[in-house]
Amino acid sequence: MMQTNGEVTSQIASPGDAIERARVHHDAGEFAIAARLYQDILRSNPRDVLVRRLLADLAHRAGQTEQAVKLLGQALELAPADAECHAALAEVLLQAGRRRQAEVHARTAAVLDPTHSGAQITLATALAQGGAAEEAILHWRRALELAPTSPAARQGFVEAKLAKDAVDQTERAAALFNSAHALTRVGRRAQALPLLARAASLAPNDPNIHLALGILSLELEDLEGADRALRRAGVLAPNVAAIVGNLGVALQEQGRMEEALKAFTAASRLAPKDVLAHWNRSLVLLRMGRWSEGLPEFEWRSRLPKSRSMPGTPWNGAPLNGRTLLLYGEQGLGDTIMCLRWLPELQARGGRIVLAVQSTLHRLVRATWPEIELVEEGKSVPAFDVQASLLGMLRLMAVRPDTLPPPANLAIPPNADIARVIGAAGSGRRIGLVWAGRPTHTNDHRRSCPPGFLAPLADVADCQWFSLQVPGLPNAPTAKAADLPPPLLRRTVDLAPHLSDMGDTAAALSMLDLVITIDSVGAHLAGSLGVPTWLMLPHVADWRWLEGRSDTPWYPSVRLFRQPRNHDWPAVIEAVARELNASG
């Protein structure tokens, strides 16, 4: 509805008052007066969906079916997720004998608003007319639950119950669906999947079952199964954001980025306030290198559950002119190290910098920028004028893949103990190894490499391996050197006892000839130090590594090794071993 811009005079009625006045005439059967008033409202507010729906009702009552369909179609163009409009259009189409179209809109209305009894009645009627008695009984029952005194719902339900076989089949589907739901609630998802698949076969026209099957298939990484189920749900109930958005996830995880982008774009239009739709869209755009479009959408991350933000005035990128800027790390260590590259430019803006980051980085940052005030992440901060997250620098600095500043030139704290340990190790190329990240990371099951896959590295000659895994620290990976296959473990020095913070890790990395790592903080630290680094990536890698590249604009010294398909670590390790042998 349009907003008023001040006091309402006695001569000017609010849009709500005008609609109510028109509806009084509408309900009284004074259709011509009501229509004229509705048209007056539309002239001042042509995007009023409710008024178009009410005009459609008048047209339908007058036997003007095509005009009613046209008005409701216009309303749905303005509000494609409006359940009332879908329900009204379904009723008009059904009475006009256009059963298939009526079924589509009634089904969509029932998904958008599961409490809409009229949508359930229209859908049940359309299904019964089309011979789908098995599914019709389900919707008659639902309509009766929602409107127990409705004669239409009662009559339809009683008539449908005569088809006993259909009742049995529908009830079996519902029972399977409920059993699967109960299993997923206690974490037994693998056992729930075949139950949902059976329910979908018994109720092939129920979009909710297909949606649930698609989501569960996604969680279990059956991407092709998820794709099929979600596409079927979309045919049965078009323009439902949850269906379209989850299909986008399935496409993204298959590496089909152009299709995923279309799905996420559609989902964000259907549900403009859906945080995940915008967030997922941003990740695809960034992964495709379209940062000018992706970075504004990337700001939706602040609305995600467990996102970290700071109170106070956000910095807009203007010169500081003596003001204090609080910078904070909002995500993991890798993101923090990656974004330290903007500190020199921020210092040049003429203000005081306070940096709130993880304590394990303090000694390293202090050695590089002794003039910057450091605060431990999560602790109280001194007074400041404006604030920004380090990751927010991407948007504030309007960066693109070809305009990234170089990595931070980190000063390495001296460490004689680590120098002694590495110097005393065997001969050959000194190679650091990181194969596991923090288990609580949302994508750790894809980015971490099970240590058994590393066995071929033991056969590469002229290598002295160093494990950089440090278990036992807060928020650290649990992996340890002892997890390595025995042949590789015998050729590996465990540096964990000598690494207490990122300053120690930087000292160790600077003494190595090469670092081979998964996508974790080690890649960012080694890349910032300019250490030659081979980064092993999952098939669908994090957005920052872009697509189809073996290099990265973030770190000139980093080379990328990508899985050719999901979870294909053997192919990555084989490529790494082959390159080691060729360069040995």
C-alpha positions as CSV (number, residue, x, y, z in Angstrom):
1,M,0.0,0.0,0.0
2,M,1.1,3.6,-0.6
3,Q,2.3,5.6,2.4
4,T,0.8,8.9,3.3
5,N,3.2,11.8,3.8
6,G,1.7,13.7,6.6
7,E,-1.7,14.3,8.3
8,V,-4.8,13.1,6.5
9,T,-7.3,15.8,5.9
10,S,-11.1,15.3,6.1
11,Q,-11.1,15.6,2.2
12,I,-8.5,12.9,1.6
13,A,-9.2,9.3,2.6
14,S,-6.3,6.9,3.3
15,P,-5.9,4.0,0.9
16,G,-7.1,1.6,3.6
17,D,-10.3,3.7,4.1
18,A,-11.0,3.8,0.4
19,I,-10.7,0.1,0.1
20,E,-13.0,-0.5,3.1
21,R,-15.6,1.9,1.6
22,A,-15.5,0.0,-1.7
23,R,-15.8,-3.3,0.0
24,V,-19.0,-2.2,1.8
25,H,-20.6,-1.7,-1.6
26,H,-19.0,-4.9,-2.8
27,D,-20.5,-7.0,0.1
28,A,-23.8,-5.2,-0.4
29,G,-24.1,-6.4,-4.0
30,E,-23.6,-2.8,-5.4
31,F,-21.0,-4.1,-7.8
32,A,-20.9,-1.1,-10.2
33,I,-20.2,1.3,-7.4
34,A,-17.5,-0.9,-5.9
35,A,-15.9,-1.4,-9.3
36,R,-15.7,2.4,-9.8
37,L,-14.1,2.9,-6.4
38,Y,-11.6,0.2,-7.0
39,Q,-10.6,1.7,-10.3
40,D,-10.1,5.1,-8.6
41,I,-7.7,3.4,-6.1
42,L,-5.8,1.7,-8.9
43,R,-5.3,5.0,-10.7
44,S,-3.4,6.4,-7.7
45,N,-1.8,3.1,-6.7
46,P,-1.5,0.7,-9.7
47,R,0.6,-1.8,-7.7
48,D,-2.2,-2.5,-5.2
49,V,-2.5,-6.3,-5.4
50,L,-5.6,-6.6,-3.1
51,V,-7.6,-4.2,-5.2
52,R,-6.8,-6.2,-8.4
53,R,-7.9,-9.3,-6.6
54,L,-11.2,-7.7,-5.5
55,L,-11.8,-6.4,-9.1
56,A,-11.2,-9.9,-10.3
57,D,-13.9,-11.2,-8.0
58,L,-16.4,-8.7,-9.4
59,A,-15.5,-9.7,-12.9
60,H,-15.9,-13.4,-12.0
61,R,-19.3,-12.8,-10.5
62,A,-20.3,-11.0,-13.7
63,G,-19.3,-13.9,-15.8
64,Q,-16.3,-12.1,-17.2
65,T,-13.9,-15.0,-16.8
66,E,-11.1,-13.8,-19.0
67,Q,-11.1,-10.4,-17.4
68,A,-10.9,-12.0,-14.0
69,V,-8.0,-14.2,-15.1
70,K,-6.2,-11.1,-16.6
71,L,-6.6,-9.1,-13.3
72,L,-5.3,-12.0,-11.2
73,G,-2.5,-12.6,-13.6
74,Q,-1.5,-8.9,-13.2
75,A,-1.7,-9.3,-9.4
76,L,0.6,-12.3,-9.5
77,E,3.1,-10.5,-11.6
78,L,3.3,-7.9,-8.8
79,A,3.3,-10.5,-6.0
80,P,4.1,-14.0,-7.3
81,A,4.1,-15.5,-3.8
82,D,0.6,-14.2,-2.9
83,A,-1.4,-17.3,-1.8
84,E,-4.8,-15.5,-1.9
85,C,-4.2,-14.6,-5.6
86,H,-3.2,-18.1,-6.5
87,A,-6.2,-19.5,-4.7
88,A,-8.6,-17.0,-6.4
89,L,-7.1,-17.7,-9.8
90,A,-7.4,-21.5,-9.3
91,E,-11.1,-21.1,-8.4
92,V,-11.8,-19.0,-11.5
93,L,-9.9,-21.4,-13.8
94,L,-11.6,-24.5,-12.3
95,Q,-15.0,-23.1,-12.9
96,A,-14.0,-22.2,-16.5
97,G,-13.0,-25.9,-17.1
98,R,-9.3,-25.2,-17.2
99,R,-8.5,-27.9,-14.6
100,R,-4.8,-28.4,-15.2
101,Q,-4.1,-24.6,-14.8
102,A,-6.4,-24.5,-11.8
103,E,-4.5,-27.4,-10.1
104,V,-1.1,-25.7,-10.6
105,H,-2.3,-22.4,-8.9
106,A,-4.3,-24.2,-6.1
107,R,-1.2,-26.3,-5.3
108,T,1.0,-23.3,-5.2
109,A,-1.5,-21.5,-2.9
110,A,-1.6,-24.6,-0.6
111,V,2.2,-24.6,-0.4
112,L,2.5,-20.9,0.2
113,D,-0.3,-21.0,2.9
114,P,-0.9,-24.5,4.3
115,T,-3.8,-23.1,6.3
116,H,-5.8,-21.9,3.3
117,S,-8.9,-24.1,3.3
118,G,-10.2,-22.7,0.0
119,A,-7.0,-23.6,-1.8
120,Q,-7.2,-27.2,-0.4
121,I,-10.9,-27.5,-1.6
122,T,-10.1,-26.2,-5.1
123,L,-7.0,-28.4,-5.3
124,A,-8.9,-31.5,-4.1
125,T,-11.7,-30.8,-6.6
126,A,-9.2,-30.4,-9.5
127,L,-7.4,-33.6,-8.6
128,A,-10.7,-35.5,-8.3
129,Q,-11.8,-34.2,-11.7
130,G,-8.5,-35.3,-13.2
131,G,-8.8,-38.8,-11.8
132,A,-6.2,-38.4,-9.0
133,A,-8.5,-39.7,-6.3
134,E,-5.6,-41.0,-4.2
135,E,-4.2,-37.5,-3.8
136,A,-7.5,-35.7,-3.7
137,I,-8.4,-37.5,-0.5
138,L,-5.4,-36.1,1.2
139,H,-6.4,-32.5,0.4
140,W,-10.1,-33.1,1.2
141,R,-9.0,-34.3,4.6
142,R,-6.7,-31.3,5.1
143,A,-9.6,-28.9,4.0
144,L,-11.9,-30.6,6.5
145,E,-9.3,-30.1,9.3
146,L,-9.0,-26.4,8.4
147,A,-12.7,-25.8,7.9
148,P,-14.7,-28.6,9.8
149,T,-18.1,-26.9,9.2
150,S,-17.6,-26.5,5.4
151,P,-20.3,-28.4,3.5
152,A,-18.0,-28.5,0.4
153,A,-15.1,-30.0,2.4
154,R,-17.4,-32.5,4.1
155,Q,-19.1,-33.7,0.9
156,G,-15.8,-33.9,-1.0
157,F,-14.2,-35.9,1.8
158,V,-17.1,-38.4,2.1
159,E,-17.2,-39.0,-1.6
160,A,-13.5,-39.5,-1.9
161,K,-13.5,-42.0,1.0
162,L,-15.5,-44.3,-1.2
163,A,-12.3,-45.0,-3.1
164,K,-10.9,-47.2,-0.4
165,D,-7.7,-48.1,-2.2
166,A,-6.9,-44.5,-2.8
167,V,-7.4,-43.7,0.9
168,D,-5.1,-46.5,1.9
169,Q,-2.4,-45.4,-0.5
170,T,-2.5,-41.8,0.6
171,E,-2.4,-42.8,4.2
172,R,0.6,-45.0,3.6
173,A,2.4,-42.0,2.0
174,A,1.5,-39.8,4.9
175,A,2.7,-42.5,7.4
176,L,6.0,-42.9,5.5
177,F,6.4,-39.1,5.4
178,N,5.8,-38.8,9.2
179,S,8.2,-41.7,9.9
180,A,10.9,-40.2,7.8
181,H,10.5,-36.8,9.5
182,A,10.8,-38.5,12.9
183,L,14.0,-40.2,11.9
184,T,15.6,-37.0,10.6
185,R,14.8,-35.3,13.9
186,V,17.0,-37.8,15.7
187,G,19.8,-37.6,13.1
188,R,19.0,-40.9,11.3
189,R,18.9,-39.2,7.9
190,A,20.2,-42.2,5.9
191,Q,17.4,-44.4,7.2
192,A,14.8,-41.7,6.4
193,L,15.8,-41.3,2.8
194,P,14.2,-44.5,1.4
195,L,11.0,-43.9,3.4
196,L,10.7,-40.4,1.8
197,A,11.4,-41.9,-1.7
198,R,8.6,-44.4,-1.2
199,A,6.2,-41.7,0.1
200,A,7.0,-39.7,-3.1
201,S,6.2,-42.7,-5.3
202,L,2.9,-43.2,-3.5
203,A,2.0,-39.5,-3.7
204,P,3.6,-38.3,-6.9
205,N,1.7,-35.1,-7.0
206,D,2.5,-33.9,-3.5
207,P,5.0,-31.0,-3.7
208,N,5.7,-31.0,0.0
209,I,6.9,-34.7,0.0
210,H,9.1,-34.0,-3.1
211,L,10.5,-30.9,-1.4
212,A,11.4,-32.8,1.7
213,L,12.9,-35.6,-0.4
214,G,15.0,-33.0,-2.2
215,I,16.3,-31.3,1.0
216,L,17.2,-34.6,2.6
217,S,18.9,-35.8,-0.6
218,L,20.9,-32.6,-0.5
219,E,22.0,-33.1,3.1
220,L,23.1,-36.6,2.2
221,E,24.9,-35.3,-0.9
222,D,22.8,-37.3,-3.4
223,L,22.9,-34.3,-5.7
224,E,21.2,-36.0,-8.7
225,G,18.4,-37.3,-6.5
226,A,18.0,-33.8,-5.0
227,D,17.8,-32.3,-8.5
228,R,15.1,-34.7,-9.6
229,A,13.0,-34.3,-6.5
230,L,13.2,-30.5,-6.4
231,R,12.4,-30.2,-10.1
232,R,9.3,-32.3,-9.6
233,A,8.3,-30.2,-6.6
234,G,8.8,-27.1,-8.8
235,V,6.5,-28.5,-11.5
236,L,3.8,-29.2,-9.0
237,A,4.1,-25.9,-7.2
238,P,5.8,-23.2,-9.3
239,N,7.1,-19.9,-7.8
240,V,7.8,-21.3,-4.3
241,A,11.0,-19.7,-3.0
242,A,11.9,-22.7,-0.8
243,I,11.8,-25.1,-3.8
244,V,13.6,-22.8,-6.2
245,G,16.3,-21.9,-3.6
246,N,17.0,-25.5,-2.7
247,L,17.2,-26.4,-6.4
248,G,19.8,-23.7,-6.7
249,V,21.9,-25.3,-3.9
250,A,21.7,-28.7,-5.7
251,L,22.9,-27.0,-9.0
252,Q,25.6,-25.1,-7.2
253,E,27.0,-28.3,-5.5
254,Q,27.1,-29.9,-9.0
255,G,29.2,-27.0,-10.3
256,R,26.4,-25.8,-12.6
257,M,26.9,-22.1,-11.6
258,E,24.9,-20.4,-14.4
259,E,21.8,-22.5,-13.6
260,A,22.3,-22.0,-9.9
261,L,22.5,-18.3,-10.4
262,K,19.2,-18.2,-12.2
263,A,17.6,-20.3,-9.4
264,F,18.9,-18.1,-6.6
265,T,17.9,-14.9,-8.5
266,A,14.4,-16.3,-8.9
267,A,14.3,-17.3,-5.2
268,S,15.4,-13.8,-4.1
269,R,12.7,-12.2,-6.2
270,L,10.0,-14.6,-4.9
271,A,11.1,-14.0,-1.3
272,P,12.9,-10.6,-1.2
273,K,13.7,-10.9,2.5
274,D,15.0,-14.5,2.3
275,V,18.6,-14.2,3.7
276,L,19.8,-17.5,2.3
277,A,18.5,-16.8,-1.2
278,H,20.6,-13.5,-1.3
279,W,23.6,-15.0,0.4
280,N,23.7,-18.0,-1.9
281,R,23.3,-15.7,-4.9
282,S,26.3,-13.6,-3.7
283,L,28.5,-16.7,-3.4
284,V,27.8,-17.8,-7.0
285,L,28.4,-14.3,-8.4
286,L,31.7,-14.0,-6.5
287,R,32.8,-17.5,-7.5
288,M,32.1,-16.5,-11.1
289,G,34.2,-13.4,-10.8
290,R,31.3,-11.0,-11.0
291,W,32.3,-9.1,-7.9
292,S,30.6,-5.8,-8.7
293,E,27.2,-7.6,-8.5
294,G,28.2,-10.1,-5.8
295,L,29.7,-7.9,-3.2
296,P,26.5,-5.9,-2.4
297,E,24.6,-9.2,-2.0
298,F,27.5,-10.5,0.1
299,E,26.4,-8.0,2.8
300,W,23.4,-10.2,3.6
301,R,25.9,-12.4,5.6
302,S,25.3,-10.0,8.5
303,R,21.8,-11.4,8.8
304,L,22.8,-15.0,8.9
305,P,22.4,-16.9,12.2
306,K,25.6,-16.6,14.4
307,S,26.9,-13.8,12.3
308,R,29.3,-11.4,14.1
309,S,28.8,-7.7,14.0
310,M,29.7,-4.6,16.1
311,P,27.5,-1.9,17.5
312,G,28.3,1.7,16.5
313,T,28.5,3.8,13.4
314,P,29.5,1.8,10.3
315,W,32.4,3.3,8.4
316,N,31.5,4.3,4.9
317,G,35.0,4.5,3.4
318,A,35.4,8.2,3.8
319,P,38.8,9.7,5.1
320,L,39.2,9.3,8.8
321,N,40.7,12.7,9.5
322,G,41.8,11.7,13.0
323,R,38.9,9.6,13.9
324,T,39.3,6.1,15.4
325,L,38.3,3.1,13.2
326,L,37.6,-0.2,14.9
327,L,38.3,-3.1,12.6
328,Y,37.2,-6.6,13.6
329,G,37.5,-10.1,12.2
330,E,34.0,-11.5,11.7
331,Q,34.9,-15.0,10.5
332,G,37.8,-17.4,10.7
333,L,41.6,-16.9,10.9
334,G,42.0,-17.4,7.2
335,D,39.6,-14.5,6.4
336,T,41.4,-12.3,8.9
337,I,44.9,-12.9,7.5
338,M,43.5,-12.5,3.9
339,C,42.1,-9.1,4.8
340,L,45.1,-7.7,6.7
341,R,46.3,-6.5,3.3
342,W,44.1,-3.4,3.7
343,L,45.8,-2.2,6.8
344,P,48.4,0.0,5.1
345,E,45.8,1.7,3.0
346,L,43.6,2.3,6.0
347,Q,46.5,3.8,8.0
348,A,46.9,6.2,5.1
349,R,43.3,7.5,5.6
350,G,44.6,9.6,8.5
351,G,43.1,8.0,11.6
352,R,43.7,5.7,14.5
353,I,43.3,2.0,14.0
354,V,42.1,-0.4,16.7
355,L,42.2,-4.0,15.5
356,A,40.0,-6.7,17.3
357,V,41.2,-10.1,16.1
358,Q,41.9,-13.6,17.4
359,S,44.6,-13.7,20.1
360,T,46.7,-16.2,18.2
361,L,47.4,-13.5,15.6
362,H,48.5,-10.8,18.1
363,R,52.2,-11.4,18.2
364,L,52.4,-11.6,14.4
365,V,50.4,-8.4,13.9
366,R,52.3,-6.6,16.6
367,A,55.6,-7.5,14.9
368,T,54.3,-6.0,11.6
369,W,52.3,-3.0,12.8
370,P,53.5,-2.1,16.3
371,E,51.6,1.2,16.1
372,I,48.2,-0.5,15.9
373,E,46.3,-1.1,19.0
374,L,45.2,-4.7,19.4
375,V,42.2,-6.1,21.2
376,E,41.4,-9.8,21.7
377,E,38.4,-10.9,19.7
378,G,35.3,-11.0,21.8
379,K,36.7,-8.7,24.6
380,S,35.7,-5.1,25.4
381,V,37.1,-2.5,23.0
382,P,38.2,1.1,23.6
383,A,36.1,4.0,22.4
384,F,35.9,4.4,18.7
385,D,34.2,6.6,16.1
386,V,33.4,4.2,13.3
387,Q,33.6,0.5,12.8
388,A,34.0,-2.0,10.0
389,S,34.7,-5.7,9.6
390,L,37.8,-6.8,7.8
391,L,35.8,-8.8,5.3
392,G,33.7,-5.7,4.7
393,M,36.7,-4.1,3.1
394,L,36.0,-5.9,-0.1
395,R,32.9,-3.8,-0.7
396,L,34.2,-0.6,0.8
397,M,37.3,-0.7,-1.4
398,A,35.2,-1.8,-4.4
399,V,37.8,-4.5,-5.2
400,R,37.7,-6.8,-8.3
401,P,39.8,-9.9,-8.9
402,D,42.2,-7.8,-11.0
403,T,42.5,-4.9,-8.5
404,L,43.3,-6.7,-5.3
405,P,46.2,-5.2,-3.3
406,P,49.1,-7.5,-2.6
407,P,49.1,-9.6,0.6
408,A,50.2,-8.1,3.9
409,N,54.0,-7.9,4.2
410,L,54.1,-9.7,7.5
411,A,57.1,-9.5,9.8
412,I,58.1,-12.9,11.1
413,P,58.9,-13.1,14.8
414,P,62.2,-15.0,15.2
415,N,62.1,-18.5,16.6
416,A,65.3,-20.3,17.2
417,D,63.6,-23.4,18.5
418,I,61.7,-24.0,15.2
419,A,64.8,-23.2,13.2
420,R,66.7,-25.9,15.2
421,V,64.0,-28.5,14.7
422,I,63.7,-27.9,11.0
423,G,67.4,-27.6,10.5
424,A,68.0,-31.0,12.2
425,A,65.5,-32.8,10.0
426,G,66.6,-35.1,7.1
427,S,67.7,-33.9,3.7
428,G,65.5,-33.2,0.7
429,R,62.9,-30.6,0.0
430,R,61.3,-29.3,3.1
431,I,57.5,-29.6,2.6
432,G,54.8,-28.6,5.1
433,L,51.6,-30.5,5.1
434,V,48.1,-29.5,6.3
435,W,45.2,-32.0,5.5
436,A,42.5,-31.0,7.9
437,G,40.6,-27.9,9.1
438,R,38.4,-27.1,12.0
439,P,35.7,-29.7,12.3
440,T,33.0,-27.2,13.2
441,H,33.5,-25.4,9.8
442,T,30.3,-25.7,7.8
443,N,32.1,-27.1,4.8
444,D,34.8,-29.1,6.6
445,H,33.5,-32.5,5.3
446,R,34.4,-31.3,1.8
447,R,37.5,-29.2,2.4
448,S,39.4,-31.6,4.7
449,C,41.2,-34.6,3.2
450,P,41.1,-37.9,5.0
451,P,44.7,-38.7,5.9
452,G,44.6,-42.2,4.3
453,F,44.4,-40.6,0.8
454,L,47.8,-39.0,1.4
455,A,49.7,-42.4,1.3
456,P,51.0,-41.9,-2.3
457,L,53.1,-38.9,-1.0
458,A,55.3,-41.3,0.9
459,D,56.6,-42.7,-2.4
460,V,57.9,-39.3,-3.7
461,A,61.6,-39.1,-3.4
462,D,63.7,-36.3,-2.0
463,C,61.1,-35.0,0.4
464,Q,61.2,-34.2,4.1
465,W,57.7,-33.8,5.4
466,F,56.6,-31.5,8.3
467,S,53.2,-31.8,9.8
468,L,51.7,-28.4,10.6
469,Q,48.5,-29.8,12.2
470,V,48.2,-28.5,15.8
471,P,45.5,-30.3,17.8
472,G,44.3,-29.3,21.3
473,L,44.2,-25.5,20.8
474,P,40.8,-23.6,21.1
475,N,38.9,-23.8,17.7
476,A,41.7,-25.8,16.2
477,P,41.5,-28.9,14.0
478,T,41.6,-32.2,15.9
479,A,43.8,-33.9,13.3
480,K,47.4,-34.8,14.4
481,A,50.5,-36.2,12.7
482,A,49.9,-39.6,14.2
483,D,46.8,-39.9,11.9
484,L,49.1,-40.1,8.8
485,P,49.6,-43.5,7.0
486,P,52.6,-45.2,8.6
487,P,54.9,-44.9,5.5
488,L,54.3,-41.2,5.3
489,L,54.5,-40.7,9.1
490,R,58.0,-42.2,9.2
491,R,59.2,-39.5,6.9
492,T,57.3,-36.7,8.8
493,V,58.5,-34.3,11.6
494,D,55.6,-33.2,13.8
495,L,55.9,-29.5,14.4
496,A,52.8,-29.3,16.7
497,P,54.8,-29.2,20.0
498,H,56.6,-26.0,18.7
499,L,53.6,-24.1,17.4
500,S,51.7,-22.1,20.0
501,D,50.4,-19.3,17.8
502,M,50.4,-17.9,14.3
503,G,53.7,-16.2,14.9
504,D,55.3,-19.6,15.5
505,T,53.5,-21.0,12.4
506,A,54.8,-18.1,10.3
507,A,58.3,-18.8,11.4
508,A,58.0,-22.5,10.5
509,L,56.4,-21.7,7.1
510,S,59.2,-19.2,6.2
511,M,61.8,-22.0,6.6
512,L,60.0,-24.5,4.2
513,D,60.5,-24.9,0.5
514,L,56.8,-25.7,-0.2
515,V,53.5,-26.0,1.7
516,I,50.8,-28.4,0.6
517,T,47.6,-27.6,2.3
518,I,43.8,-27.8,2.1
519,D,41.7,-24.6,2.2
520,S,42.5,-23.5,5.8
521,V,44.4,-20.7,7.6
522,G,47.7,-22.3,6.5
523,A,47.0,-21.5,2.9
524,H,46.4,-17.8,3.7
525,L,49.4,-17.5,6.0
526,A,51.8,-19.2,3.6
527,G,50.4,-17.1,0.7
528,S,50.9,-13.9,2.7
529,L,54.5,-14.8,3.4
530,G,55.1,-15.6,-0.3
531,V,56.0,-19.2,0.5
532,P,55.4,-21.5,-2.5
533,T,52.0,-23.2,-1.7
534,W,50.0,-25.9,-3.4
535,L,46.4,-25.6,-2.3
536,M,44.2,-28.7,-2.6
537,L,40.5,-27.7,-3.2
538,P,37.2,-29.6,-3.3
539,H,35.3,-29.8,-6.6
540,V,33.1,-26.8,-5.7
541,A,35.6,-24.6,-3.9
542,D,35.1,-21.5,-1.7
543,W,34.1,-18.4,-3.7
544,R,37.5,-16.7,-3.3
545,W,39.3,-19.3,-5.4
546,L,37.0,-18.5,-8.4
547,E,36.4,-21.1,-11.1
548,G,38.6,-23.0,-13.5
549,R,41.9,-21.4,-12.4
550,S,45.1,-22.9,-11.2
551,D,46.3,-19.5,-9.9
552,T,44.7,-17.0,-7.6
553,P,44.7,-13.2,-7.5
554,W,44.9,-13.3,-3.7
555,Y,48.4,-14.8,-3.5
556,P,50.9,-15.0,-6.3
557,S,52.8,-17.8,-4.7
558,V,49.8,-20.2,-4.4
559,R,48.9,-22.8,-7.0
560,L,45.5,-24.5,-7.0
561,F,44.8,-28.2,-7.4
562,R,41.1,-28.9,-7.8
563,Q,39.0,-32.0,-7.5
564,P,37.6,-33.0,-10.9
565,R,34.5,-34.3,-9.2
566,N,33.0,-34.2,-5.6
567,H,35.2,-35.9,-3.0
568,D,37.8,-37.1,-5.5
569,W,40.8,-36.6,-3.3
570,P,42.7,-39.5,-5.0
571,A,42.8,-37.5,-8.2
572,V,44.2,-34.4,-6.4
573,I,46.8,-36.4,-4.5
574,E,47.9,-38.1,-7.7
575,A,48.3,-34.7,-9.4
576,V,50.3,-33.4,-6.5
577,A,52.6,-36.5,-6.4
578,R,53.1,-36.3,-10.1
579,E,54.1,-32.6,-9.9
580,L,56.5,-33.3,-7.0
581,N,58.2,-36.1,-9.0
582,A,58.5,-33.9,-12.0
583,S,60.0,-31.0,-10.1
584,G,62.3,-33.1,-7.8
